[in-house]
Amino acid sequence: MLFHIQLTSFEQIKTFVALAARQPFEVRVGNDRQSINAKHLMGMSCLDFSRPLNVQADCSPDEGAAFYNDAIALQT
C-alpha cells in the first residue's frame, strides 16, 4: 500500500513512529531521494517534513486500510 502523509509537528512524528512500530509489517517513509524505516525515530528525524512524505506499507489490504486510517487521523 502506498499513500502520502503530511506531518508538521514533532508530536505528530512521534505518534506516527509509535503507530508504525505497532504494525507487524514493514513501513517505509521517504521522498524522491530517500526511504527510511518508519519505525525508527532517529531516521524519521532526518527527513524533510516541509512536503508530504510517501508511506509504503508491505501489508494486506485490510491491514493497510486500518493503518492508513490511523495515520491520516494524525493530520487533523
VEXDO-51702 format. One record per atom (N, C-alpha, C): y, z, x; atom name; residue in one letter. Coordinates in steps of 0.02 Angstrom, whole numbers. Atoms other than C-alpha are relative to their C-alpha. Layout:
N
node v:Y	w:Z	u:X	lumdo:CA	seza:a
...
END
This chain:
76
node v:-58	w:0	u:42	lumdo:N	seza:m
node v:0	w:0	u:0	lumdo:CA	seza:m
node v:61	w:0	u:45	lumdo:C	seza:m
node v:-62	w:4	u:-36	lumdo:N	seza:l
node v:172	w:-45	u:64	lumdo:CA	seza:l
node v:58	w:11	u:-48	lumdo:C	seza:l
node v:-60	w:-10	u:39	lumdo:N	seza:f
node v:337	w:21	u:-4	lumdo:CA	seza:f
node v:56	w:22	u:46	lumdo:C	seza:f
node v:-59	w:-19	u:-39	lumdo:N	seza:h
node v:512	w:65	u:55	lumdo:CA	seza:h
node v:28	w:66	u:-26	lumdo:C	seza:h
node v:-30	w:-64	u:19	lumdo:N	seza:i
node v:598	w:234	u:56	lumdo:CA	seza:i
node v:63	w:11	u:41	lumdo:C	seza:i
node v:-63	w:-18	u:-33	lumdo:N	seza:q
node v:773	w:294	u:99	lumdo:CA	seza:q
node v:5	w:76	u:2	lumdo:C	seza:q
node v:-6	w:-72	u:-10	lumdo:N	seza:l
node v:779	w:470	u:171	lumdo:CA	seza:l
node v:67	w:13	u:33	lumdo:C	seza:l
node v:-69	w:-8	u:-25	lumdo:N	seza:t
node v:955	w:535	u:201	lumdo:CA	seza:t
node v:14	w:70	u:27	lumdo:C	seza:t
node v:-13	w:-67	u:-26	lumdo:N	seza:s
node v:937	w:719	u:246	lumdo:CA	seza:s
node v:-61	w:25	u:39	lumdo:C	seza:s
node v:55	w:-29	u:-38	lumdo:N	seza:f
node v:833	w:820	u:367	lumdo:CA	seza:f
node v:-50	w:34	u:-46	lumdo:C	seza:f
node v:44	w:-33	u:48	lumdo:N	seza:e
node v:763	w:917	u:219	lumdo:CA	seza:e
node v:-47	w:-51	u:-32	lumdo:C	seza:e
node v:41	w:53	u:28	lumdo:N	seza:q
node v:701	w:754	u:140	lumdo:CA	seza:q
node v:-53	w:-23	u:50	lumdo:C	seza:q
node v:46	w:22	u:-53	lumdo:N	seza:i
node v:622	w:703	u:306	lumdo:CA	seza:i
node v:-57	w:51	u:8	lumdo:C	seza:i
node v:51	w:-53	u:-7	lumdo:N	seza:k
node v:532	w:871	u:325	lumdo:CA	seza:k
node v:-48	w:-1	u:-60	lumdo:C	seza:k
node v:41	w:1	u:60	lumdo:N	seza:t
node v:469	w:861	u:146	lumdo:CA	seza:t
node v:-46	w:-61	u:-1	lumdo:C	seza:t
node v:41	w:60	u:-3	lumdo:N	seza:f
node v:408	w:683	u:169	lumdo:CA	seza:f
node v:-56	w:8	u:51	lumdo:C	seza:f
node v:52	w:-12	u:-51	lumdo:N	seza:v
node v:314	w:731	u:329	lumdo:CA	seza:v
node v:-54	w:46	u:-28	lumdo:C	seza:v
node v:49	w:-46	u:30	lumdo:N	seza:a
node v:231	w:876	u:236	lumdo:CA	seza:a
node v:-42	w:-36	u:-53	lumdo:C	seza:a
node v:37	w:39	u:51	lumdo:N	seza:l
node v:184	w:758	u:93	lumdo:CA	seza:l
node v:-49	w:-47	u:34	lumdo:C	seza:l
node v:44	w:46	u:-36	lumdo:N	seza:a
node v:112	w:630	u:215	lumdo:CA	seza:a
node v:-58	w:38	u:32	lumdo:C	seza:a
node v:51	w:-39	u:-35	lumdo:N	seza:a
node v:17	w:766	u:309	lumdo:CA	seza:a
node v:-55	w:23	u:-48	lumdo:C	seza:a
node v:50	w:-22	u:50	lumdo:N	seza:r
node v:-73	w:818	u:148	lumdo:CA	seza:r
node v:-47	w:-57	u:-20	lumdo:C	seza:r
node v:40	w:58	u:22	lumdo:N	seza:q
node v:-143	w:642	u:123	lumdo:CA	seza:q
node v:-62	w:-8	u:45	lumdo:C	seza:q
node v:60	w:9	u:-39	lumdo:N	seza:p
node v:-322	w:606	u:178	lumdo:CA	seza:p
node v:-3	w:-68	u:34	lumdo:C	seza:p
node v:-3	w:68	u:-28	lumdo:N	seza:f
node v:-271	w:430	u:232	lumdo:CA	seza:f
node v:58	w:-5	u:49	lumdo:C	seza:f
node v:-53	w:11	u:-49	lumdo:N	seza:e
node v:-160	w:360	u:370	lumdo:CA	seza:e
node v:64	w:-23	u:-35	lumdo:C	seza:e
node v:-66	w:20	u:25	lumdo:N	seza:v
node v:26	w:344	u:332	lumdo:CA	seza:v
node v:43	w:-16	u:61	lumdo:C	seza:v
node v:-44	w:21	u:-54	lumdo:N	seza:r
node v:141	w:247	u:448	lumdo:CA	seza:r
node v:68	w:-18	u:-29	lumdo:C	seza:r
node v:-68	w:13	u:21	lumdo:N	seza:v
node v:329	w:232	u:435	lumdo:CA	seza:v
node v:36	w:-35	u:57	lumdo:C	seza:v
node v:-37	w:33	u:-53	lumdo:N	seza:g
node v:446	w:117	u:527	lumdo:CA	seza:g
node v:49	w:-51	u:-27	lumdo:C	seza:g
node v:-45	w:54	u:16	lumdo:N	seza:n
node v:562	w:-31	u:530	lumdo:CA	seza:n
node v:-27	w:-63	u:33	lumdo:C	seza:n
node v:23	w:63	u:-29	lumdo:N	seza:d
node v:554	w:-205	u:603	lumdo:CA	seza:d
node v:-24	w:7	u:72	lumdo:C	seza:d
node v:16	w:-6	u:-71	lumdo:N	seza:r
node v:537	w:-142	u:782	lumdo:CA	seza:r
node v:-52	w:53	u:16	lumdo:C	seza:r
node v:46	w:-53	u:-17	lumdo:N	seza:q
node v:430	w:14	u:774	lumdo:CA	seza:q
node v:-35	w:27	u:-61	lumdo:C	seza:q
node v:40	w:-31	u:53	lumdo:N	seza:s
node v:297	w:102	u:671	lumdo:CA	seza:s
node v:-30	w:63	u:29	lumdo:C	seza:s
node v:25	w:-64	u:-26	lumdo:N	seza:i
node v:250	w:285	u:691	lumdo:CA	seza:i
node v:-41	w:36	u:-54	lumdo:C	seza:i
node v:41	w:-41	u:45	lumdo:N	seza:n
node v:131	w:411	u:613	lumdo:CA	seza:n
node v:47	w:45	u:-40	lumdo:C	seza:n
node v:-45	w:-38	u:44	lumdo:N	seza:a
node v:222	w:487	u:464	lumdo:CA	seza:a
node v:-18	w:73	u:-5	lumdo:C	seza:a
node v:22	w:-70	u:4	lumdo:N	seza:k
node v:126	w:650	u:484	lumdo:CA	seza:k
node v:28	w:42	u:57	lumdo:C	seza:k
node v:-27	w:-35	u:-57	lumdo:N	seza:h
node v:222	w:698	u:642	lumdo:CA	seza:h
node v:76	w:2	u:-2	lumdo:C	seza:h
node v:-73	w:-8	u:6	lumdo:N	seza:l
node v:399	w:767	u:627	lumdo:CA	seza:l
node v:37	w:-26	u:62	lumdo:C	seza:l
node v:-34	w:23	u:-61	lumdo:N	seza:m
node v:442	w:729	u:809	lumdo:CA	seza:m
node v:7	w:-76	u:0	lumdo:C	seza:m
node v:-4	w:72	u:3	lumdo:N	seza:g
node v:401	w:546	u:788	lumdo:CA	seza:g
node v:48	w:-24	u:-53	lumdo:C	seza:g
node v:-45	w:18	u:55	lumdo:N	seza:m
node v:493	w:536	u:623	lumdo:CA	seza:m
node v:73	w:9	u:21	lumdo:C	seza:m
node v:-69	w:-14	u:-19	lumdo:N	seza:s
node v:649	w:609	u:703	lumdo:CA	seza:s
node v:29	w:-55	u:45	lumdo:C	seza:s
node v:-24	w:54	u:-43	lumdo:N	seza:c
node v:660	w:456	u:818	lumdo:CA	seza:c
node v:20	w:-63	u:-39	lumdo:C	seza:c
node v:-15	w:59	u:40	lumdo:N	seza:l
node v:682	w:333	u:675	lumdo:CA	seza:l
node v:73	w:-5	u:-20	lumdo:C	seza:l
node v:-68	w:12	u:25	lumdo:N	seza:d
node v:844	w:256	u:614	lumdo:CA	seza:d
node v:-1	w:7	u:-76	lumdo:C	seza:d
node v:1	w:-14	u:72	lumdo:N	seza:f
node v:874	w:329	u:440	lumdo:CA	seza:f
node v:61	w:-29	u:-36	lumdo:C	seza:f
node v:-58	w:31	u:33	lumdo:N	seza:s
node v:1031	w:227	u:405	lumdo:CA	seza:s
node v:-22	w:-57	u:-46	lumdo:C	seza:s
node v:27	w:53	u:42	lumdo:N	seza:r
node v:920	w:95	u:323	lumdo:CA	seza:r
node v:-66	w:23	u:-31	lumdo:C	seza:r
node v:65	w:-18	u:29	lumdo:N	seza:p
node v:768	w:104	u:209	lumdo:CA	seza:p
node v:-56	w:-12	u:51	lumdo:C	seza:p
node v:58	w:5	u:-45	lumdo:N	seza:l
node v:603	w:127	u:301	lumdo:CA	seza:l
node v:-59	w:-30	u:-38	lumdo:C	seza:l
node v:63	w:26	u:27	lumdo:N	seza:n
node v:439	w:35	u:273	lumdo:CA	seza:n
node v:-52	w:56	u:5	lumdo:C	seza:n
node v:55	w:-49	u:1	lumdo:N	seza:v
node v:296	w:150	u:223	lumdo:CA	seza:v
node v:-65	w:-38	u:-13	lumdo:C	seza:v
node v:65	w:32	u:7	lumdo:N	seza:q
node v:118	w:87	u:248	lumdo:CA	seza:q
node v:-52	w:54	u:-7	lumdo:C	seza:q
node v:53	w:-50	u:13	lumdo:N	seza:a
node v:-20	w:193	u:171	lumdo:CA	seza:a
node v:-66	w:-37	u:-8	lumdo:C	seza:a
node v:66	w:31	u:3	lumdo:N	seza:d
node v:-201	w:143	u:201	lumdo:CA	seza:d
node v:-43	w:41	u:-48	lumdo:C	seza:d
node v:33	w:-41	u:51	lumdo:N	seza:c
node v:-274	w:206	u:38	lumdo:CA	seza:c
node v:-21	w:-43	u:-59	lumdo:C	seza:c
node v:19	w:34	u:62	lumdo:N	seza:s
node v:-348	w:160	u:-130	lumdo:CA	seza:s
node v:61	w:-7	u:-45	lumdo:C	seza:s
node v:-57	w:8	u:46	lumdo:N	seza:p
node v:-233	w:101	u:-270	lumdo:CA	seza:p
node v:19	w:65	u:-36	lumdo:C	seza:p
node v:-15	w:-63	u:36	lumdo:N	seza:d
node v:-249	w:268	u:-362	lumdo:CA	seza:d
node v:34	w:50	u:47	lumdo:C	seza:d
node v:-31	w:-45	u:-49	lumdo:N	seza:e
node v:-210	w:370	u:-205	lumdo:CA	seza:e
node v:71	w:-24	u:15	lumdo:C	seza:e
node v:-65	w:29	u:-16	lumdo:N	seza:g
node v:-67	w:252	u:-166	lumdo:CA	seza:g
node v:51	w:12	u:-54	lumdo:C	seza:g
node v:-46	w:-11	u:55	lumdo:N	seza:a
node v:11	w:268	u:-338	lumdo:CA	seza:a
node v:25	w:72	u:-2	lumdo:C	seza:a
node v:-19	w:-71	u:0	lumdo:N	seza:a
node v:10	w:458	u:-330	lumdo:CA	seza:a
node v:46	w:15	u:59	lumdo:C	seza:a
node v:-42	w:-11	u:-60	lumdo:N	seza:f
node v:81	w:459	u:-152	lumdo:CA	seza:f
node v:68	w:-32	u:-9	lumdo:C	seza:f
node v:-62	w:36	u:12	lumdo:N	seza:y
node v:213	w:330	u:-198	lumdo:CA	seza:y
node v:45	w:40	u:-48	lumdo:C	seza:y
node v:-40	w:-38	u:49	lumdo:N	seza:n
node v:271	w:431	u:-350	lumdo:CA	seza:n
node v:29	w:63	u:31	lumdo:C	seza:n
node v:-24	w:-61	u:-33	lumdo:N	seza:d
node v:285	w:591	u:-247	lumdo:CA	seza:d
node v:53	w:-16	u:52	lumdo:C	seza:d
node v:-47	w:18	u:-52	lumdo:N	seza:a
node v:375	w:503	u:-104	lumdo:CA	seza:a
node v:67	w:-24	u:-29	lumdo:C	seza:a
node v:-61	w:26	u:31	lumdo:N	seza:i
node v:500	w:412	u:-215	lumdo:CA	seza:i
node v:40	w:56	u:-33	lumdo:C	seza:i
node v:-35	w:-57	u:31	lumdo:N	seza:a
node v:540	w:575	u:-305	lumdo:CA	seza:a
node v:44	w:38	u:49	lumdo:C	seza:a
node v:-41	w:-33	u:-51	lumdo:N	seza:l
node v:612	w:639	u:-140	lumdo:CA	seza:l
node v:70	w:-29	u:3	lumdo:C	seza:l
node v:-65	w:33	u:-5	lumdo:N	seza:q
node v:756	w:516	u:-154	lumdo:CA	seza:q
node v:50	w:24	u:-52	lumdo:C	seza:q
node v:-47	w:-21	u:54	lumdo:N	seza:t
node v:830	w:599	u:-308	lumdo:CA	seza:t
node v:33	w:66	u:17	lumdo:C	seza:t
END
